Amino acid sequence: MSKNNTEEKDDLREIGNVLSRSEQFIEKNQKYLYIVLGVIVVAVSAVILFRHMYLMPKEQEAQEMIYVGEQYFAIDSFKVALNGDGANFIGFQGIIDDYGLTKTAKLASAYAGLCYKNMGDYDNAIKYLNKCKAKDIMVSPALLGAIGDCYVELKDYSKAVSFFQKAAETKNELLAPIYLMKAARVYEKTADLKNALKMYKRIQKEYPLTQEGLDVEKYIDRAEANL
């Protein structure tokens, strides 16, 4: 008998042993395995039922509600948009409280933050804006920039610059120079002309054809003159 045939028989024998041990384990623990399988089936079924019977209807309700809030927000009725109209609209705050598990509640948090910002309550604005993690390349920098604006109003300039620079990392070439300009102006406000100049020169190099890029040379000249 060749060495290869012997090895093949040994391998087959080992596979047989493994299968035999597996069958013995299943027979011995059959009741336990059925319980585990049943728990998994119940859990999956519960998740599916929760999504279809509870979460999806809630999402629909929240979307209908937030549409009303967006109308109030568009006409600068920030207090009503935030707290409701006392009739059928519960406000962005109510959407957050009553529909917290929905995606729409996250959008309501962003709107609530912007309402607080426009009402001059910058601490609450930051709190609610930070709850919304938007991935859209238009929305995300706008939220980060709004937080930066709030920190400027609170005179926390280091945090303001941090958020403006985060907002400027967007791939949107129209928004990025806006936030670089905001960061540069905060640096100038704190007499950090070296870093202000870096922001201005970055605008000049990376976004020369934007409105900020076309205007930036005068700011570069001013910063260099005062260094």
C-alpha positions, 0 to 999 in steps of 0.5 A: 500500500502506498504512502499516499493511500495510507494518508488518505485513509487516515484523513477519511478516518479522522473526518469520520471521527469528527462527524461521529463526535458532532452527531453525538454532541447534537444528540446529547444537546438536542434539547438545548440546541432547539431552545437556542434556535427557538430564542433566535427565531423569536428574537429575529421575529420580534425585530421584524415585527417591531420595525414593521408594526411600530417603527415604520408607522412612527417614522411616517408620523414623524415625517408628516410632523416635521414637514409642518415644523419646516414650514414654521422654520422657513418663515423664521418662527423659530419658537413655534417650530421648536416648541409647537403651535399648541394645536396639532404640531408638537414642535421639533422638541416634541418630535425628539421626545416622542419619536426618538427611535426614528431617523426623523428625530435626528433631523429634528435635533438638527432643526432644534439646534438651529432654532436655538442658535437663531434664538440666541441660546447657544449652549442648547444649540450646540447640544442639539446640533451635536446629536445629529451626525449627518453624512450628506456633504451639504448638510454635515459641514453646515451643522459643523459650521453652525456649531462653530458660529455658536462658539464664536458667540460664546467667545470660545474661539479655539473650539470655534476654529476647530469646528470651522476647520472640520467643516472645511474638510468637506469635498464640497468646493463651494462650502469649504472656502466659506469655513476656511474664511470663518476660521481665518477671521477667528484667528485674526480676531485672536491676533493669531495672524500666522494661522490666519494667513495659512487659512487665507493662502489655502483658499487662494491655492485650493479655491481660487475661482470661488467668491472667497478665492477672488477676494482673498488677496486683500486679506493676505496683504493685510495679514502679512502687513501686520505680522 
